Amino acid sequence: MFRVFTEPQQGASYEQLLAVARTAEACGYGAFFRSDHILKMGDVSGLPGVTDAWTTLAGLARDTSTIRLGTLVTPVTFRHLGDFAVIAAQVDQMSYGRVDIGLGAGWYGAEHEAFGIPFPDVPTRYDMLEDQLAILAGAWSAPSGTTFDYEGKTTSVHIAVDTIRPAQGPRPPIVLGGQGGPKSARLAATSAAEYNTPFVPVDRMKDTHDKIRAACETAGRDPGSMIYSVALVVCCGETEADVERRAAAIGREVAELRENGLAGSPQELVDRVGTYAEAGAQRFYLQVLDITDLDHLRLVAEQVMVHSTGI
């Protein structure tokens, strides 16, 4: 399955993101995902500005009909852990059950500093992630009419569970990701429906996914119950000139994109997708960096996705 993955912190209005989501929906992509960042990366400034990820998803929940929606990924540092259960449940309700929740410990210290958001050390952030996962699972799975009480390492909650039910039962899918480190793998094995490995060669993706499979076995979980995915930048063109034009539009070199992403002709992309699929990738997040180029999405759908139906 192919999913569209955008980076709106580089500058994107809601209307631009809506155009991408509606185009992706019309073309048959499985989901529209966006990053959850609020500071531009690199030497960029000006308009359009940044947008809030969950505000965006709330709007898309009402302005689209069938495509799934999610973040890759939401840092647990951005929102109070208890309140996030309310936010995510409401957006899931607004979309009639089309939300996937990507979560992470956060890594971009500069945006925390810029916006006055506390940025604890790595062990504390992972403790926050563990607490967030426990709150979502516990509150959303608790029997009707009960209160979910939880005392974690970084926070405690006391929630009347019927007040924050999502549309999906028992809860929306959780997406975790990274390089398969011990804590990441353990949390994925106990809490995630999907594990995403971003922007890596085939061999590193397989090695990471193998770590997650081993963690599942250690936890007594069937490794086959996990979805294994990869995120890769996409740059496709019917001619080499088209590929070069699209690479230039995102400030990248064609040779580098061919090595590190999905770049080239439609057939090149089909072949490369096949290589990742043979190594175990079940889902592909196509990082679309030029969100104004909707023809790019249509080309990939019509000439790549249709030839990768087994994914």
C-alpha positions in Angstrom: 0.0 0.0 0.0 1.2 3.5 -0.9 0.7 6.4 1.5 1.4 10.1 0.8 3.7 11.7 3.4 4.2 15.5 3.5 6.5 17.9 5.4 4.3 21.0 6.0 6.8 22.6 8.4 8.7 23.7 5.3 5.7 26.0 4.5 2.2 24.9 3.5 -1.3 26.4 3.9 -4.2 24.3 4.9 -5.7 24.7 1.4 -2.5 23.3 -0.2 -2.6 20.3 2.1 -6.2 19.8 1.4 -5.4 19.7 -2.3 -2.8 17.1 -1.8 -5.1 15.0 0.4 -8.0 15.2 -2.0 -5.7 14.3 -5.0 -4.3 11.4 -3.0 -7.8 10.2 -2.2 -9.0 10.5 -5.8 -5.9 8.6 -7.0 -6.4 5.7 -4.6 -3.5 6.2 -2.2 -4.1 4.5 1.2 -3.5 7.5 3.4 -2.4 11.1 3.8 0.2 11.6 6.4 2.0 14.7 7.5 4.9 15.4 9.8 4.3 17.0 13.2 6.8 19.9 13.3 6.4 23.6 13.8 9.8 24.9 12.7 11.2 25.0 9.2 14.4 23.1 8.5 17.3 24.5 6.6 17.7 28.0 5.3 14.0 28.7 4.6 11.8 31.5 5.7 8.7 33.5 4.6 5.3 32.3 3.6 3.4 30.1 3.7 4.0 29.5 7.4 3.8 26.3 9.5 0.6 24.6 10.6 -0.4 22.4 13.5 -0.6 18.7 12.6 -3.7 17.8 14.5 -5.5 20.9 13.5 -4.8 19.9 9.9 -6.0 16.4 10.5 -9.2 17.7 12.1 -9.9 19.8 9.0 -9.1 17.0 6.7 -11.3 14.7 8.7 -14.3 16.7 7.5 -13.0 17.7 4.1 -12.1 14.2 2.8 -14.2 11.1 2.8 -12.3 7.8 2.6 -8.5 8.3 2.8 -6.9 7.5 6.1 -5.1 10.3 8.0 -2.1 10.4 10.3 1.1 11.8 11.6 4.6 10.5 11.1 5.2 11.2 13.8 3.8 13.3 16.7 6.4 14.1 19.4 5.1 13.3 22.9 6.7 16.6 24.0 4.2 18.7 22.1 1.0 18.1 24.0 0.0 17.0 27.5 -0.1 13.2 27.5 -3.7 13.0 29.0 -5.1 15.8 26.7 -3.7 14.1 23.6 -6.0 11.2 24.2 -8.9 13.7 23.9 -7.4 15.3 20.7 -6.8 12.0 18.9 -10.1 10.5 19.9 -12.0 13.6 18.7 -10.2 13.7 15.3 -10.9 9.9 14.9 -14.6 10.7 15.7 -14.6 13.6 13.2 -13.2 11.3 10.5 -15.5 8.4 11.3 -12.6 6.2 12.2 -9.9 7.0 9.7 -7.0 8.0 11.9 -3.6 6.3 12.5 -1.5 7.8 15.3 2.2 8.0 14.7 4.1 8.7 17.9 7.7 9.3 18.8 10.0 10.7 21.5 10.8 13.8 19.6 14.3 14.8 18.3 14.2 18.4 16.9 15.5 20.5 19.8 15.5 23.7 17.9 11.8 23.9 17.5 11.2 23.3 21.2 13.6 26.1 22.0 11.9 28.4 19.4 8.4 27.9 20.7 9.2 27.6 24.4 8.4 23.9 24.7 10.3 21.9 27.3 12.7 19.4 25.7 13.9 16.8 28.3 16.8 14.4 27.9 16.4 11.3 25.8 15.6 8.8 28.7 12.9 11.2 30.0 11.3 11.6 26.5 11.2 7.8 26.1 9.5 7.6 29.5 7.0 10.1 28.3 6.4 8.0 25.1 5.9 4.9 27.3 3.4 6.8 29.5 1.6 8.1 26.4 1.2 4.7 24.9 -0.1 3.3 28.3 -2.6 6.1 28.6 -4.0 5.6 25.1 -4.2 1.9 25.4 -5.6 1.9 28.9 -8.1 4.6 28.5 -9.4 3.5 25.2 -9.6 -0.2 26.2 -11.1 0.1 29.6 -14.7 -1.2 30.1 -17.6 1.2 29.7 -18.6 3.1 32.8 -15.1 2.9 34.4 -12.4 5.4 35.2 -8.8 4.8 34.0 -6.3 5.6 36.7 -2.6 5.6 35.8 0.5 6.6 37.6 3.5 6.7 35.2 7.1 7.8 35.3 6.3 11.3 34.0 2.5 11.9 34.6 -0.6 10.5 36.2 -4.2 10.6 34.9 -7.7 9.9 36.2 -10.0 9.7 33.2 -13.7 8.8 32.8 -13.1 6.6 29.8 -16.5 7.0 28.1 -15.8 10.7 27.7 -12.9 10.1 25.3 -13.9 7.1 23.1 -12.5 7.1 19.5 -14.6 5.9 16.6 -12.3 2.9 16.0 -12.6 0.1 18.4 -10.8 -0.7 20.6 -8.5 2.2 19.4 -6.9 3.7 16.3 -3.7 2.0 15.1 -0.5 3.2 16.6 2.6 3.7 14.4 6.0 3.7 16.0 9.3 4.0 14.1 13.0 4.5 14.1 16.1 2.2 13.9 14.9 -0.6 16.1 16.8 0.3 19.3 16.1 -1.7 22.4 13.4 0.6 23.9 11.9 1.4 20.6 11.6 -2.3 19.7 10.1 -3.2 23.1 7.5 -0.4 23.0 6.6 -1.4 19.4 6.2 -5.1 20.4 3.8 -4.2 23.2 1.9 -1.2 21.8 2.2 -0.7 18.0 0.3 -1.9 15.0 3.0 -0.8 12.7 6.7 0.0 12.7 8.2 2.4 10.2 11.8 2.7 9.2 12.5 6.0 7.5 15.0 6.9 4.7 17.3 3.9 4.8 18.7 1.4 2.3 17.1 -1.9 1.9 19.6 -3.8 4.0 19.2 -1.4 7.0 15.4 -1.5 6.7 15.5 -5.3 6.8 17.9 -5.3 9.8 15.6 -2.9 11.7 12.5 -4.9 10.9 14.2 -8.1 12.0 14.9 -6.4 15.4 11.2 -5.6 15.8 10.3 -9.2 14.9 12.7 -10.5 17.5 11.2 -8.1 20.1 7.7 -9.4 19.2 8.8 -12.9 19.8 10.4 -12.0 23.2 7.1 -10.3 24.2 5.1 -13.4 23.2 3.5 -11.6 20.2 3.2 -13.0 16.7 5.7 -10.9 14.6 3.2 -11.4 11.7 0.7 -9.2 13.5 2.9 -6.1 13.0 2.9 -4.1 9.8 6.4 -3.3 8.6 6.8 -0.1 6.6 9.4 2.3 5.1 9.4 6.0 4.3 11.3 7.2 1.2 11.4 10.5 -0.7 9.8 10.2 -4.2 10.9 11.8 -7.4 9.4 10.3 -10.5 9.2 11.5 -14.1 8.3 10.1 -17.5 11.5 11.5 -19.0 14.9 12.1 -17.4 14.3 15.8 -17.9 11.1 15.5 -15.8 13.1 13.7 -13.1 15.7 16.4 -13.1 13.1 19.2 -13.0 11.4 17.6 -10.0 14.7 17.0 -8.2 15.7 20.6 -8.7 12.3 21.8 -7.3 13.1 20.1 -4.0 16.8 21.1 -4.0 18.1 17.5 -4.4 20.4 15.8 -6.9 19.0 13.0 -9.1 21.9 10.6 -8.4 21.5 11.1 -4.6 17.8 10.5 -4.9 18.2 7.4 -6.9 20.6 6.0 -4.3 18.6 7.1 -1.2 15.0 7.3 -2.3 12.5 6.3 -5.0 13.7 8.3 -8.0 13.7 7.9 -11.8 11.2 6.6 -14.3 8.0 4.8 -13.3 9.6 1.5 -14.2 12.6 2.3 -12.0 10.3 3.0 -9.1 8.4 -0.2 -9.7 11.6 -2.1 -9.6 12.9 -0.4 -6.5 9.6 -0.8 -4.7 9.8 -4.5 -5.5 13.3 -4.7 -4.0 12.0 -3.2 -0.7 8.9 -5.4 -0.8 11.1 -8.6 -1.3 13.0 -7.5 1.8 9.8 -7.3 3.8 8.3 -3.8 3.4 4.5 -4.0 3.4 3.7 -0.3 3.3 5.4 2.6 1.6 5.2 6.2 2.8 6.1 8.4 -0.2 7.7 11.6 1.0 6.3 14.3 -1.3 8.4 17.4 -0.9 6.8 19.6 -3.6 3.2 19.7 -2.5 2.3 22.0 -5.4 3.1 19.3 -8.0 -0.2 17.3 -8.0 0.6 15.8 -11.4 3.5 14.0 -9.6 1.0 12.2 -7.4 -1.1 11.3 -10.3 1.9 10.0 -12.3 3.0 7.7 -9.4 -0.6 6.4 -8.9 -1.2 5.7 -12.6 2.2 4.3 -13.6 3.8 3.0 -10.3 1.1 2.1 -7.8 -1.0 0.2 -10.3 2.0 -2.1 -11.0 2.6 -2.6 -7.3 -0.8 -4.0 -6.4 0.8 -6.7 -4.2 2.2 -4.2 -1.8 
